């Protein structure tokens, strides 16, 4: 393959990606706005027209920002590749640092910094304009900046050593470095999953043991029925940043924790909290978490193999606007280029990922219906849809591509079928 041909393939796929994403986004906006003035009959008793219109406006505002964000990311991608930005960066850093390990790490760090600086005002607007406008934001500018600084610090402390290890393997481990790199990546992912709840998450939020003894007793009874073991049930101060409510599991093995946002505990009744937890337990008991990890590991192996193959081809570099180094290694440069352009080549697989996720959500709902009240889960979901301003009328095609959870109407309809038949006394 020639570099010119690869350039045209890249530009063609990029144009198709951007065109498809904008088509999906405009469909979503039109579909949601076109149904904003009537609450679906299925939800009319519990969701007011005002709340439905708010959800539509919130969805459209987020979608329009996503369209702007997409345009910015496309401009940055082209500026760094075909417009010569990355080449200029390499020339500058090479003249300062030479072309050893420090150069390779500096190139990666500089690209991450550039992308982060472009994203920063977009995230600021999302938090302090959109979330603020719709009544969800509780974050102060100082907290926003503190979170940003912590995230950058963690990226440096965790990311650079990991990258240095991968680059060392690329240099010394021979043609099958990608196998060893994959093993390192898998070990790193598992270690981070175990350490996240005890070392990283507490840097951003406070976690306290659940204090409601009656609710805790109900939860422990559910854990006993489902055969689930946990290191504890915790409340997280999510209200410091947002009024959105959520619950999740974190950790692996003996380090598993159950975490409730304080906002969720304030809004839901005990039977509803139990039903939400039963759904999350379903993901673990049905091994969805393990399956996602294994799928992620398989995908990362394929990607590392592709990287190992591409970095041996001069047209990969030249076709993306960068001249490969002739007297030094191009490992770090190859990693940066690969990460930058990979989404252009993999976006077509997004519907498959969404399909798998939605299927697992249905399975977790069925699990919850066996161990808790289906009616309570329905009531909890509707409250969460309403409180989080989640649209009840997403565009079906947009949802197929992007949504990891089934549309509200389909999910509720299936849960209704899982309710036990009413008894006549």
C-alpha positions as CSV (number, residue, x, y, z in Angstrom):
1,X,0.0,0.0,0.0
2,X,1.2,3.5,-0.8
3,X,1.0,6.4,1.7
4,X,-1.2,8.3,-0.7
5,X,-3.7,5.4,-0.9
6,X,-3.7,5.1,2.9
7,X,-4.4,8.9,3.2
8,X,-7.4,8.6,0.9
9,X,-8.7,5.6,2.9
10,X,-8.3,7.5,6.1
11,X,-10.0,10.6,4.8
12,X,-12.9,8.6,3.2
13,X,-13.5,6.7,6.5
14,X,-13.3,10.0,8.5
15,X,-15.8,11.6,6.2
16,X,-18.1,8.6,6.5
17,X,-17.8,8.7,10.3
18,X,-18.5,12.4,10.6
19,X,-21.4,12.2,8.1
20,X,-22.9,9.2,9.9
21,X,-22.6,10.8,13.3
22,X,-24.1,14.1,12.2
23,X,-27.0,12.2,10.5
24,X,-27.7,10.3,13.7
25,X,-27.4,13.4,15.8
26,X,-29.8,15.4,13.6
27,X,-32.3,12.4,13.6
28,X,-32.1,12.4,17.4
29,X,-32.8,16.1,17.7
30,X,-35.8,16.0,15.2
31,X,-37.2,12.9,16.7
32,X,-37.1,14.1,20.3
33,X,-38.4,17.6,19.6
34,X,-41.2,16.2,17.4
35,X,-42.5,14.2,20.4
36,X,-41.9,16.8,23.1
37,X,-45.5,17.9,23.4
38,X,-47.1,14.6,24.3
39,X,-46.1,12.3,27.1
40,X,-46.1,8.6,25.9
41,X,-49.3,7.0,27.2
42,X,-47.3,4.4,29.0
43,X,-45.8,7.1,31.3
44,X,-48.6,9.6,31.4
45,X,-49.7,8.8,34.9
46,X,-46.2,9.4,36.4
47,X,-44.5,11.9,34.2
48,X,-45.9,15.4,33.7
49,X,-45.8,17.2,30.4
50,X,-43.5,19.8,31.9
51,X,-41.0,17.0,33.0
52,X,-41.3,15.4,29.5
53,X,-40.5,18.7,27.8
54,X,-37.6,19.3,30.1
55,X,-36.1,15.9,29.2
56,X,-36.5,16.7,25.5
57,X,-34.8,20.1,25.9
58,X,-32.0,18.6,28.0
59,X,-31.5,15.8,25.5
60,X,-31.3,18.2,22.5
61,X,-28.9,20.6,24.4
62,X,-26.5,17.7,25.1
63,X,-26.8,16.4,21.5
64,X,-26.0,19.8,20.0
65,X,-23.0,20.2,22.3
66,X,-21.9,16.7,21.2
67,X,-22.1,17.8,17.6
68,X,-19.9,20.8,18.3
69,X,-17.5,18.5,20.2
70,X,-17.4,16.2,17.3
71,X,-16.4,19.0,15.0
72,X,-13.7,20.1,17.3
73,X,-12.2,16.6,17.7
74,X,-12.2,16.2,13.9
75,X,-10.4,19.5,13.4
76,X,-7.8,18.5,16.1
77,X,-7.3,15.1,14.5
78,X,-6.7,16.6,11.1
79,X,-4.5,19.4,12.5
80,X,-2.3,16.8,14.3
81,X,-2.0,14.4,11.4
82,X,-2.4,15.6,7.8
83,X,-1.9,19.3,8.6
84,X,1.5,18.6,10.1
85,X,0.9,19.3,13.8
86,X,2.4,16.1,15.1
87,X,5.4,16.4,12.8
88,X,6.1,19.9,14.1
89,X,5.7,18.7,17.7
90,X,8.2,15.8,17.0
91,X,10.7,18.2,15.4
92,X,10.5,20.6,18.3
93,X,10.7,18.0,21.1
94,X,13.4,16.1,19.2
95,X,15.6,19.2,19.1
96,X,15.2,19.6,22.8
97,X,15.3,16.1,24.1
98,X,16.9,14.0,21.5
99,X,15.0,10.9,20.3
100,X,15.2,8.5,23.2
101,X,12.6,7.4,25.8
102,X,12.1,10.9,27.1
103,X,11.2,12.1,23.6
104,X,8.7,9.3,23.1
105,X,7.0,10.0,26.4
106,X,7.0,13.7,25.8
107,X,5.2,13.3,22.5
108,X,2.5,11.2,24.0
109,X,2.1,13.6,27.0
110,X,2.0,16.6,24.7
111,X,-0.8,15.2,22.5
112,X,-2.8,14.2,25.6
113,X,-2.3,17.8,26.9
114,X,-3.4,19.4,23.6
115,X,-6.5,17.2,23.4
116,X,-7.3,17.9,27.1
117,X,-7.0,21.7,26.6
118,X,-9.4,21.5,23.7
119,X,-11.9,19.4,25.7
120,X,-11.6,21.6,28.9
121,X,-13.9,24.5,27.7
122,X,-16.4,22.0,26.3
123,X,-16.5,20.2,29.7
124,X,-16.8,23.6,31.4
125,X,-19.8,24.5,29.2
126,X,-21.4,21.2,29.7
127,X,-21.2,21.5,33.5
128,X,-21.8,25.2,34.1
129,X,-24.2,26.0,31.2
130,X,-26.2,22.8,30.3
131,X,-26.2,21.0,33.7
132,X,-26.6,24.4,35.5
133,X,-29.5,25.4,33.2
134,X,-31.5,22.2,33.8
135,X,-30.9,22.2,37.6
136,X,-28.4,19.3,37.9
137,X,-25.1,21.1,38.6
138,X,-23.9,21.3,42.2
139,X,-20.2,21.6,41.4
140,X,-18.3,24.8,42.1
141,X,-15.7,26.1,39.6
142,X,-13.0,25.4,42.3
143,X,-14.2,21.8,42.6
144,X,-14.2,21.4,38.8
145,X,-10.6,22.7,38.5
146,X,-9.6,20.5,41.4
147,X,-11.1,17.4,39.7
148,X,-9.3,18.3,36.5
149,X,-5.9,18.7,38.3
150,X,-6.4,15.4,40.1
151,X,-7.3,13.7,36.8
152,X,-4.2,15.1,35.1
153,X,-2.0,14.0,38.0
154,X,-3.4,10.5,37.9
155,X,-2.8,10.3,34.2
156,X,0.9,11.3,34.8
157,X,1.4,9.0,37.8
158,X,-0.3,6.0,36.2
159,X,-0.2,6.5,32.5
160,X,3.4,7.5,31.9
161,X,5.0,4.5,33.7
162,X,2.6,2.1,31.9
163,X,3.5,3.7,28.5
164,X,7.2,3.5,29.4
165,X,6.8,-0.2,30.2
166,X,5.0,-0.8,26.8
167,X,7.7,1.1,24.9
168,X,10.4,-0.9,26.7
169,X,8.8,-4.1,25.5
170,X,8.4,-2.8,22.0
171,X,12.2,-2.2,22.0
172,X,13.6,-5.3,23.7
173,X,10.9,-8.1,23.6
174,X,11.3,-8.8,19.9
175,X,8.6,-9.2,17.2
176,X,6.1,-10.6,19.6
177,X,6.3,-7.7,22.0
178,X,2.6,-7.2,21.5
179,X,1.8,-10.4,23.3
180,X,3.9,-9.4,26.3
181,X,2.4,-5.9,26.1
182,X,-1.1,-7.4,26.1
183,X,-0.3,-9.4,29.3
184,X,0.9,-6.2,30.9
185,X,-2.2,-4.4,29.9
186,X,-4.5,-7.2,31.2
187,X,-2.6,-7.2,34.5
188,X,-2.8,-3.4,34.8
189,X,-6.5,-3.4,34.1
190,X,-7.2,-6.0,36.7
191,X,-5.0,-4.3,39.3
192,X,-6.6,-0.9,38.6
193,X,-10.1,-2.5,39.0
194,X,-9.2,-3.8,42.4
195,X,-7.4,-0.7,43.6
196,X,-9.9,1.8,42.2
197,X,-12.4,1.7,45.1
198,X,-9.8,1.9,47.8
199,X,-7.2,4.3,46.4
200,X,-8.5,6.3,43.4
201,X,-12.3,6.8,44.0
202,X,-11.7,8.3,47.5
203,X,-9.6,11.1,45.9
204,X,-12.8,12.5,44.3
205,X,-15.6,11.5,46.7
206,X,-16.3,10.5,50.3
207,X,-17.6,7.0,50.9
208,X,-19.3,6.2,54.2
209,X,-20.9,2.9,55.3
210,X,-24.7,2.9,54.7
211,X,-26.2,4.2,58.0
212,X,-29.9,3.3,57.4
213,X,-30.1,0.1,59.5
214,X,-33.5,-0.9,58.1
215,X,-32.4,-0.5,54.5
216,X,-29.1,-2.2,55.2
217,X,-31.0,-5.2,56.6
218,X,-33.1,-5.4,53.5
219,X,-30.0,-5.2,51.3
220,X,-28.2,-7.9,53.3
221,X,-31.3,-10.2,52.9
222,X,-31.2,-9.6,49.2
223,X,-27.4,-10.4,49.1
224,X,-28.1,-13.6,51.0
225,X,-30.9,-14.7,48.6
226,X,-28.6,-14.1,45.6
227,X,-25.5,-15.6,47.1
228,X,-23.5,-12.4,46.7
229,X,-20.6,-11.3,48.9
230,X,-19.4,-7.8,49.3
231,X,-16.8,-5.9,51.3
232,X,-19.5,-3.4,52.3
233,X,-22.4,-1.1,51.3
234,X,-21.4,2.5,51.0
235,X,-23.0,5.9,50.3
236,X,-21.2,8.3,48.0
237,X,-21.5,12.1,48.2
238,X,-22.5,12.5,44.6
239,X,-24.6,15.5,45.5
240,X,-21.4,17.5,45.8
241,X,-21.2,17.5,42.0
242,X,-24.6,16.7,40.6
243,X,-28.2,16.0,41.5
244,X,-28.2,13.0,39.2
245,X,-28.7,9.7,41.0
246,X,-27.0,6.4,40.4
247,X,-25.8,3.1,42.0
248,X,-22.9,0.9,41.0
249,X,-20.6,-1.9,41.9
250,X,-16.9,-1.5,41.9
251,X,-13.9,-3.8,42.4
252,X,-13.3,-7.5,41.8
253,X,-13.3,-10.6,43.9
254,X,-13.1,-9.9,47.6
255,X,-12.7,-6.2,47.0
256,X,-16.3,-5.8,45.6
257,X,-18.2,-2.8,47.0
258,X,-21.8,-1.7,46.6
259,X,-22.1,2.1,46.2
260,X,-25.2,4.3,46.3
261,X,-25.2,7.9,45.4
262,X,-26.7,9.9,48.3
263,X,-29.1,11.5,45.7
264,X,-30.5,8.1,44.8
265,X,-31.2,7.2,48.4
266,X,-33.0,10.5,48.9
267,X,-35.4,9.8,46.0
268,X,-36.2,6.1,46.1
269,X,-38.2,4.1,48.5
270,X,-36.5,1.0,50.2
271,X,-38.3,-1.6,47.9
272,X,-37.2,0.5,44.8
273,X,-33.6,0.7,46.1
274,X,-33.7,-3.1,46.6
275,X,-35.0,-3.6,43.0
276,X,-32.2,-1.4,41.6
277,X,-29.6,-3.3,43.6
278,X,-31.1,-6.6,42.4
279,X,-30.6,-5.4,38.8
280,X,-26.9,-4.5,39.5
281,X,-26.4,-7.9,41.3
282,X,-27.8,-9.5,38.1
283,X,-24.8,-8.2,36.1
284,X,-22.4,-9.9,38.5
285,X,-24.3,-13.1,39.0
286,X,-24.8,-13.5,35.2
287,X,-21.1,-12.8,34.8
288,X,-21.7,-9.8,32.6
289,X,-18.7,-8.0,34.2
290,X,-16.4,-10.9,33.5
291,X,-17.7,-11.2,30.0
292,X,-17.1,-7.5,29.3
293,X,-13.6,-7.8,30.7
294,X,-12.8,-10.8,28.6
295,X,-14.2,-9.1,25.5
296,X,-12.1,-6.1,26.3
297,X,-9.0,-8.2,26.7
298,X,-9.7,-9.9,23.3
299,X,-10.2,-6.5,21.6
300,X,-7.0,-5.1,23.1
301,X,-5.0,-8.2,21.9
302,X,-6.3,-7.6,18.3
303,X,-5.5,-3.9,18.5
304,X,-2.0,-4.5,19.8
305,X,-1.4,-7.0,17.0
306,X,-2.6,-4.4,14.5
307,X,-0.3,-1.8,16.1
308,X,2.7,-4.2,15.9
309,X,2.0,-4.8,12.2
310,X,1.3,-1.1,11.2
311,X,4.4,0.3,12.9
312,X,6.5,-1.7,10.5
313,X,4.9,0.1,7.5
314,X,6.3,3.5,6.4
315,X,3.0,4.3,4.7
316,X,1.2,4.2,8.0
317,X,3.3,7.2,9.2
318,X,3.6,9.0,5.9
319,X,-0.1,8.5,5.1
320,X,-1.0,10.4,8.3
321,X,1.4,13.3,7.7
322,X,4.4,12.2,9.7
323,X,7.8,11.2,8.5
324,X,9.1,8.1,10.4
325,X,12.5,8.6,12.1
326,X,15.3,6.9,10.2
327,X,17.9,6.9,13.0
328,X,15.7,6.4,16.0
329,X,12.8,4.2,17.1
330,X,9.2,5.2,16.1
331,X,7.5,3.3,18.9
332,X,6.0,6.2,20.8
333,X,5.0,8.0,17.6
334,X,3.3,4.8,16.3
335,X,1.4,4.5,19.6
336,X,0.2,8.1,19.4
337,X,-0.9,7.9,15.8
338,X,-2.7,4.6,16.4
339,X,-4.6,5.9,19.3
340,X,-5.6,9.1,17.4
341,X,-6.9,7.3,14.3
342,X,-8.2,4.1,15.8
343,X,-11.8,5.4,16.4
344,X,-12.1,6.3,12.7
345,X,-11.6,2.6,11.8
346,X,-13.6,1.1,14.7
347,X,-16.8,3.2,14.9
348,X,-18.7,0.8,12.7
349,X,-18.6,-1.7,15.6
350,X,-20.4,0.6,18.0
351,X,-23.9,-1.0,17.2
352,X,-22.5,-4.4,18.2
353,X,-21.3,-3.1,21.5
354,X,-24.6,-1.4,22.2
355,X,-26.5,-4.5,21.2
356,X,-24.5,-6.7,23.7
357,X,-25.0,-4.1,26.4
358,X,-28.8,-3.8,25.9
359,X,-29.1,-7.6,25.9
360,X,-27.3,-7.8,29.2
361,X,-29.6,-5.1,30.6
362,X,-32.6,-7.2,29.8
363,X,-31.0,-10.2,31.4
364,X,-30.3,-8.2,34.6
365,X,-33.9,-7.0,34.6
366,X,-35.1,-10.5,34.5
367,X,-32.8,-11.5,37.3
368,X,-34.1,-8.5,39.4
369,X,-37.6,-9.6,38.8
370,X,-36.9,-13.0,40.3
371,X,-35.3,-11.6,43.5
372,X,-37.2,-8.3,44.0
373,X,-40.4,-6.7,42.9
374,X,-40.7,-6.0,39.2
375,X,-43.2,-3.2,40.0
376,X,-40.7,-1.6,42.4
377,X,-38.0,-1.7,39.6
378,X,-40.5,-0.1,37.2
379,X,-41.3,2.7,39.6
380,X,-37.6,3.2,40.4
381,X,-36.7,3.4,36.7
382,X,-39.5,5.9,35.9
383,X,-38.4,8.1,38.9
384,X,-34.8,8.0,37.6
385,X,-35.9,8.8,34.0
386,X,-37.8,11.7,35.3
387,X,-35.3,13.0,37.9
388,X,-32.3,12.6,35.4
389,X,-34.3,14.1,32.5
390,X,-33.8,11.1,30.4
391,X,-35.9,11.3,27.2
392,X,-38.6,8.7,27.0
393,X,-38.7,9.0,23.2
394,X,-35.2,8.5,21.7
395,X,-34.7,8.0,18.0
396,X,-34.6,4.2,17.5
397,X,-31.7,4.3,15.0
398,X,-29.6,6.7,17.2
399,X,-30.4,4.5,20.1
400,X,-29.2,1.4,18.2
401,X,-25.8,3.0,17.6
402,X,-25.2,4.7,21.0
403,X,-27.4,3.6,23.8
404,X,-26.1,1.0,26.2
405,X,-29.5,0.7,27.8
406,X,-32.8,-0.2,26.1
407,X,-35.3,2.6,25.4
408,X,-37.6,3.3,28.4
409,X,-40.7,2.1,26.7
410,X,-39.3,-1.3,25.7
411,X,-37.7,-1.9,29.0
412,X,-40.8,-1.1,31.0
413,X,-43.0,-3.2,28.7
414,X,-40.8,-6.2,29.3
415,X,-40.8,-5.7,33.0
416,X,-44.5,-5.5,33.1
417,X,-44.7,-9.0,31.5
418,X,-42.4,-10.3,34.3
419,X,-44.9,-9.3,37.1
420,X,-46.6,-12.2,38.8
421,X,-50.3,-12.5,37.9
422,X,-52.7,-10.9,40.4
423,X,-54.4,-13.2,42.7
424,X,-58.2,-13.0,43.3
425,X,-59.3,-13.4,46.9
